Protein backbone atom coordinates (compact mmCIF):
# COMPACT_ATOMS: atom_id res chain seq x y z
CA UNK A 1 0.00 0.00 0.00
CA UNK A 2 1.31 3.51 -0.76
CA UNK A 3 2.51 5.61 2.19
CA UNK A 4 -0.26 7.40 3.99
CA UNK A 5 -0.86 10.96 2.78
CA UNK A 6 0.84 10.53 -0.63
CA UNK A 7 -1.17 10.71 -3.85
CA UNK A 8 -1.05 7.26 -5.53
CA UNK A 9 -1.65 8.88 -8.96
CA UNK A 10 0.98 11.70 -9.21
CA UNK A 11 -0.30 13.49 -12.32
CA UNK A 12 -1.87 16.64 -10.89
CA UNK A 13 -1.00 20.21 -11.88
CA UNK A 14 2.35 19.45 -13.56
CA UNK A 15 0.78 17.09 -16.07
CA UNK A 16 -1.99 19.61 -16.81
CA UNK A 17 0.56 22.37 -17.53
CA UNK A 18 2.52 20.12 -19.89
CA UNK A 19 -0.64 19.11 -21.75
CA UNK A 20 -1.66 22.76 -22.10
CA UNK A 21 1.75 23.71 -23.56
CA UNK A 22 1.57 20.89 -26.10
CA UNK A 23 -1.97 21.87 -27.06
CA UNK A 24 -1.07 25.57 -27.49
CA UNK A 25 1.99 24.72 -29.59
CA UNK A 26 -0.10 22.48 -31.85
CA UNK A 27 -2.74 25.20 -32.25
CA UNK A 28 -0.08 27.82 -33.12
CA UNK A 29 1.35 25.60 -35.88
CA UNK A 30 -2.11 25.03 -37.36
CA UNK A 31 -3.08 28.73 -37.41
CA UNK A 32 -0.16 29.76 -39.63
CA UNK A 33 -0.14 33.27 -38.11
CA UNK A 34 3.07 35.14 -37.37
CA UNK A 35 3.86 36.04 -33.79
CA UNK A 36 6.55 38.03 -32.01
CA UNK A 37 6.22 36.02 -28.78
CA UNK A 38 9.57 34.55 -27.81
CA UNK A 39 10.52 31.82 -25.38
CA UNK A 40 11.79 33.67 -22.29
CA UNK A 41 14.48 31.01 -21.81
CA UNK A 42 16.14 32.16 -25.07
CA UNK A 43 16.47 35.85 -24.20
CA UNK A 44 20.27 35.70 -24.32
CA UNK A 45 20.42 33.81 -27.60
CA UNK A 46 22.79 35.59 -29.96
CA UNK A 47 21.12 36.94 -33.12
CA UNK A 48 23.55 38.18 -35.78
CA UNK A 49 21.36 37.81 -38.87
CA UNK A 50 17.62 38.15 -39.48
CA UNK A 51 15.22 37.77 -42.36
CA UNK A 52 13.50 40.99 -43.45
CA UNK A 53 10.22 39.89 -41.86
CA UNK A 54 11.87 38.95 -38.56
CA UNK A 55 13.77 42.24 -38.48
CA UNK A 56 10.56 44.19 -39.13
CA UNK A 57 8.64 42.37 -36.38
CA UNK A 58 11.45 42.63 -33.82
CA UNK A 59 11.95 46.34 -34.52
CA UNK A 60 8.21 46.92 -34.18
CA UNK A 61 8.21 45.05 -30.88
CA UNK A 62 11.08 47.15 -29.52
CA UNK A 63 9.30 50.35 -30.57
CA UNK A 64 6.07 49.18 -28.93
CA UNK A 65 4.13 49.42 -32.19
CA UNK A 66 0.68 47.82 -32.18
CA UNK A 67 -0.82 46.21 -35.29
CA UNK A 68 -4.41 45.31 -36.07
CA UNK A 69 -4.80 42.29 -38.34
CA UNK A 70 -7.36 42.92 -41.08
CA UNK A 71 -6.80 39.77 -43.12
CA UNK A 72 -5.32 36.41 -42.34
CA UNK A 73 -4.21 35.49 -45.83
CA UNK A 74 -0.48 36.28 -45.99
CA UNK A 75 1.35 36.23 -49.30
CA UNK A 76 5.16 36.31 -49.29
CA UNK A 77 6.85 37.26 -52.54
CA UNK A 78 10.43 36.06 -52.91
CA UNK A 79 12.83 38.12 -54.97
CA UNK A 80 14.47 36.24 -57.86
CA UNK A 81 17.75 34.60 -56.95
CA UNK A 82 19.51 35.56 -60.17
CA UNK A 83 20.58 39.08 -60.98
CA UNK A 84 21.91 40.84 -64.04
CA UNK A 85 24.41 42.83 -61.98
CA UNK A 86 26.22 42.06 -58.74
CA UNK A 87 26.39 45.38 -56.81
CA UNK A 88 29.26 44.07 -54.66
CA UNK A 89 31.51 43.10 -57.57
CA UNK A 90 33.49 46.34 -57.82
CA UNK A 91 35.91 47.75 -60.34
CA UNK A 92 39.31 48.98 -59.14
CA UNK A 93 38.12 52.59 -59.04
CA UNK A 94 34.94 51.66 -57.18
CA UNK A 95 36.94 49.59 -54.71
CA UNK A 96 39.28 52.53 -53.94
CA UNK A 97 36.28 54.81 -53.46
CA UNK A 98 34.58 52.27 -51.18
CA UNK A 99 37.69 51.84 -49.02
CA UNK A 100 37.94 55.61 -48.64
CA UNK A 101 34.25 55.83 -47.65
CA UNK A 102 34.72 53.02 -45.15
CA UNK A 103 37.62 54.87 -43.55
CA UNK A 104 35.61 58.10 -43.37
CA UNK A 105 32.62 56.37 -41.73
CA UNK A 106 34.52 54.03 -39.43
CA UNK A 107 33.63 56.07 -36.34
CA UNK A 108 29.92 55.48 -37.00
CA UNK A 109 30.32 51.75 -36.26
CA UNK A 110 30.08 52.04 -32.49
CA UNK A 111 29.18 49.88 -29.54
CA UNK A 112 25.63 50.86 -28.49
CA UNK A 113 25.73 52.99 -25.34
CA UNK A 114 23.48 52.52 -22.36
CA UNK A 115 21.53 55.75 -21.76
CA UNK A 116 22.03 57.54 -18.40
CA UNK A 117 19.84 56.26 -15.58
CA UNK A 118 19.11 56.86 -11.91
CA UNK A 119 17.78 54.75 -9.06
CA UNK A 120 14.59 56.80 -9.08
CA UNK A 121 13.58 55.46 -12.49
CA UNK A 122 10.98 52.70 -12.65
CA UNK A 123 11.69 49.41 -14.40
CA UNK A 124 9.28 50.38 -17.19
CA UNK A 125 10.99 53.76 -17.71
CA UNK A 126 14.44 52.17 -17.84
CA UNK A 127 13.24 49.47 -20.24
CA UNK A 128 11.69 52.03 -22.59
CA UNK A 129 14.77 54.28 -22.46
CA UNK A 130 17.13 51.42 -23.29
CA UNK A 131 14.93 50.22 -26.14
CA UNK A 132 14.77 53.74 -27.62
CA UNK A 133 18.57 54.09 -27.46
CA UNK A 134 19.02 50.68 -29.07
CA UNK A 135 16.56 51.53 -31.84
CA UNK A 136 18.44 54.76 -32.55
CA UNK A 137 21.66 52.75 -32.86
CA UNK A 138 19.96 50.31 -35.25
CA UNK A 139 18.64 53.20 -37.35
CA UNK A 140 22.17 54.54 -37.72
CA UNK A 141 23.38 51.20 -39.06
CA UNK A 142 20.38 50.93 -41.37
CA UNK A 143 21.21 54.38 -42.73
CA UNK A 144 24.74 53.21 -43.55
CA UNK A 145 23.28 50.30 -45.51
CA UNK A 146 20.45 52.06 -47.31
CA UNK A 147 21.69 55.59 -47.92
CA UNK A 148 25.46 55.05 -48.11
CA UNK A 149 25.17 51.56 -49.66
CA UNK A 150 27.53 49.82 -47.22
CA UNK A 151 27.47 46.05 -46.79
CA UNK A 152 27.81 45.39 -43.05
CA UNK A 153 29.21 42.21 -41.61
CA UNK A 154 26.90 40.32 -39.21
CA UNK A 155 26.45 42.10 -35.87
CA UNK A 156 24.58 41.38 -32.64
CA UNK A 157 20.91 42.36 -32.93
CA UNK A 158 19.61 41.07 -29.60
CA UNK A 159 19.16 43.90 -27.09
CA UNK A 160 19.40 41.47 -24.16
CA UNK A 161 22.99 40.57 -25.12
CA UNK A 162 23.98 44.25 -25.19
CA UNK A 163 22.26 44.78 -21.84
CA UNK A 164 24.52 42.12 -20.37
CA UNK A 165 27.56 44.01 -21.69
CA UNK A 166 26.31 47.30 -20.21
CA UNK A 167 25.83 45.81 -16.77
CA UNK A 168 29.13 43.93 -16.82
CA UNK A 169 31.01 47.13 -17.72
CA UNK A 170 29.34 49.04 -14.89
CA UNK A 171 30.42 46.45 -12.34
CA UNK A 172 33.94 45.79 -13.61
CA UNK A 173 37.31 47.32 -12.81
CA UNK A 174 39.20 45.52 -15.60
CA UNK A 175 37.85 44.72 -19.07
CA UNK A 176 39.71 42.02 -21.04
CA UNK A 177 39.66 41.67 -24.82
CA UNK A 178 41.01 38.37 -26.15
CA UNK A 179 42.69 38.83 -29.54
CA UNK A 180 44.65 36.56 -31.86
CA UNK A 181 48.41 37.14 -31.67
CA UNK A 182 48.77 36.64 -35.43
CA UNK A 183 46.63 39.70 -36.19
CA UNK A 184 45.55 41.42 -32.96
CA UNK A 185 44.33 44.62 -34.61
CA UNK A 186 41.77 42.69 -36.63
CA UNK A 187 40.01 41.52 -33.46
CA UNK A 188 40.61 44.52 -31.20
CA UNK A 189 37.59 46.78 -30.69
CA UNK A 190 38.86 50.35 -30.28
CA UNK A 191 35.40 51.74 -29.57
CA UNK A 192 34.97 49.37 -26.63
CA UNK A 193 38.15 50.80 -25.09
CA UNK A 194 36.72 54.29 -25.53
CA UNK A 195 33.40 53.22 -24.01
CA UNK A 196 35.18 51.66 -21.01
CA UNK A 197 36.66 55.08 -20.18
CA UNK A 198 33.33 56.89 -20.48
CA UNK A 199 30.90 54.49 -18.80
CA UNK A 200 29.65 55.48 -15.36
CA UNK A 201 29.44 53.01 -12.48
CA UNK A 202 26.14 51.86 -11.06
CA UNK A 203 24.70 54.59 -8.83
CA UNK A 204 26.15 54.38 -5.34
CA UNK A 205 28.84 51.90 -6.37
CA UNK A 206 32.28 52.57 -4.96
CA UNK A 207 35.49 52.52 -6.96
CA UNK A 208 34.21 52.16 -10.52
CA UNK A 209 33.23 55.62 -11.66
CA UNK A 210 34.13 57.36 -14.88
CA UNK A 211 37.80 57.03 -15.96
CA UNK A 212 38.45 54.39 -13.25
CA UNK A 213 38.48 51.25 -15.42
CA UNK A 214 41.38 49.71 -17.27
CA UNK A 215 41.49 47.69 -20.46
CA UNK A 216 43.63 44.61 -21.03
CA UNK A 217 44.47 43.07 -24.39
CA UNK A 218 45.02 39.35 -23.90
CA UNK A 219 47.24 38.30 -26.80
CA UNK A 220 46.12 34.70 -27.26
CA UNK A 221 48.12 32.03 -29.14
CA UNK A 222 51.37 33.71 -28.14
CA UNK A 223 53.17 30.40 -28.75
CA UNK A 224 52.84 31.16 -32.48
CA UNK A 225 55.04 34.25 -32.04
CA UNK A 226 58.80 34.38 -31.75
CA UNK A 227 60.44 35.06 -28.39
CA UNK A 228 61.44 38.51 -29.67
CA UNK A 229 57.87 39.37 -30.62
CA UNK A 230 56.61 38.26 -27.20
CA UNK A 231 59.16 40.50 -25.48
CA UNK A 232 58.06 43.44 -27.63
CA UNK A 233 54.45 42.84 -26.62
CA UNK A 234 55.36 42.64 -22.93
CA UNK A 235 57.66 45.67 -22.93
CA UNK A 236 55.21 47.65 -25.09
CA UNK A 237 57.89 48.83 -27.53
CA UNK A 238 56.03 47.55 -30.56
CA UNK A 239 52.68 48.89 -29.36
CA UNK A 240 54.15 52.21 -28.23
CA UNK A 241 55.52 52.82 -31.72
CA UNK A 242 52.15 51.91 -33.23
CA UNK A 243 50.11 54.13 -30.88
CA UNK A 244 52.49 57.04 -31.38
CA UNK A 245 52.15 56.66 -35.15
CA UNK A 246 48.36 56.67 -34.76
CA UNK A 247 48.44 59.79 -32.58
CA UNK A 248 46.96 58.06 -29.52
CA UNK A 249 49.87 58.26 -27.08
CA UNK A 250 47.54 58.44 -24.07
CA UNK A 251 46.05 55.05 -24.89
CA UNK A 252 49.14 53.08 -23.92
CA UNK A 253 48.94 54.61 -20.43
CA UNK A 254 45.61 52.88 -19.74
CA UNK A 255 45.91 49.79 -21.95
CA UNK A 256 47.82 46.75 -20.68
CA UNK A 257 48.98 43.83 -22.82
CA UNK A 258 49.51 40.22 -21.83
CA UNK A 259 50.83 37.47 -24.13
CA UNK A 260 49.06 34.18 -23.40
CA UNK A 261 48.89 30.63 -24.63
CA UNK A 262 47.09 27.52 -23.45
CA UNK A 263 49.55 25.37 -25.41
CA UNK A 264 51.90 23.33 -23.22
CA UNK A 265 55.45 23.44 -24.62
CA UNK A 266 57.13 20.11 -25.25
CA UNK A 267 59.92 19.02 -22.94
CA UNK A 268 63.47 19.30 -24.15
CA UNK A 269 64.72 16.12 -25.71
CA UNK A 270 61.25 14.79 -26.39
CA UNK A 271 61.06 12.92 -29.64
CA UNK A 272 58.86 14.27 -32.41
CA UNK A 273 55.70 12.35 -33.15
TARAGI-V919382 format. One record per pair of residues at least 6 apart in sequence whose C-alpha atoms are under 6 Angstrom apart, sorted by the first residue. I is the first residue (numbers start at 1). J is the second residue. Records with the same first field share a line. If there is no record, write none. Layout:
I = J + J
This chain:
44 = 160 + 161
47 = 156 + 157 + 158
48 = 154 + 155 + 156 + 157
62 = 131
144 = 150
170 = 201 + 202
173 = 213
174 = 213 + 214 + 215
175 = 215
176 = 215 + 216 + 217
177 = 217 + 218
178 = 218
179 = 187 + 219 + 220
180 = 219 + 220
181 = 219 + 220 + 221 + 222
197 = 211
198 = 210
199 = 210
200 = 209 + 210
201 = 208 + 209
214 = 254
215 = 255
216 = 255 + 256 + 257
217 = 257
218 = 258
219 = 258 + 259 + 260
220 = 260 + 261
221 = 261
222 = 259 + 260 + 261
223 = 261
232 = 238
243 = 249
